[in-house]
Amino acid sequence: MAPKRPSSRPHTRPHSKPHGSSRSFGAAGAGRGRDAATATPLAEPKGLLAPGLYVIATPIGNLGDITVRAAETLRAVDALATEDTRVTAKLLAHLSIERPHPTFSCHDHNEARSVSRIVSLIEEGRAVGLVSDAGLPGISDPGYRVISALIEAGHKVEVIPGANAATMALVSSGLSTASFTFLGFASRKSGKRKAMFEAEKDSGHTLVLYESPHRIGALLADALAVLGDRPAVVALELTKKFERFHRGPLSQLVQEFSGDKPKGEATVLIEGLTRKSRRAEESDGDDDDAPRDDHGGED
């Protein structure tokens, strides 16, 4: 998952003509969306890849980050399930790759229904690619349900790795990379966010999570209230021209983002509980528990 690329509908190329003399509409295409409406028969499988699901990582901002293997796989698949066909069409055009037929949507609202279509295509001997708008499918993006169902059904699932906002931001943060906890997207509700941080309060792992631009300030404020004033980083526009990192204690970042609503989704990283921060918390607790005289001072 990463900042989304523009979603305006691009000009796409016409479907390629079917290979060979044998044609099949396929169970996967019957009665579904554009394929059924245009009654375009499916081409014979290319035979370049074994039947199965190919989970393909795509760039998180900079199209130059596509891997050679990912591009080769996109060229070789017989069908493509994508979070947003318009976004994927731009990537395919950049790579001069003809859009696989069928190419169809697989997003949060239809992922469960897409499973049967993908299974049908694979059982017809086809290699099906799965991509999200940016990053690796299944990581705070659609894909988990499809992957889980295909594995349970005994079908081949192969992952083609690539760019990932969480790990890139972690390495760039300057915080400990020895171990980390990825929390995905936080809840929109303050109470649930605080409960999440409370559960991680005593953890020594660096915390990594995603947040939308208009809730960064509120998220940081909840983290400060529960975790104390720990070092943290907000990473924005990763791999893009205006990539930037805001580093500092949570109290400073809360002020920076109290009214600022940056463009695109952010990756937020917070230092885990260290010996130093633990001693500071214990010291604060000792001060709070110290007996006081009638004038408010310590005995």
Buried (B, 14 or more C-beta within 10 A) or exposed (E): BBBBBEEEEBEBEEBEEBEEEEEBBBBBBEEBEBBEEEEBBBBBBBEEBEBBBBBBBBBBBEEEBBBEEBBEBBBBBBBBBBBBBBBBBBBBBEEEBBBBBBBBBBBEEEBEEBBEBBBBBBBBEBBBBBBBBBBBBBBBBBBEBBBEBBEEEEBBBEBBEBBBBBBBBBEBBEBBEEEBBBBEEBBEEBEEBBEBBEEBEEBBBBBBBBBBBEBBBBBBBBBBBBBBBBBBBBBBBBBBEEBEBBBBBBBBBBBBBEEEEBEBBBBBBBBBBEEEBEEBBEEEEEEEEEEEEEEEEEE
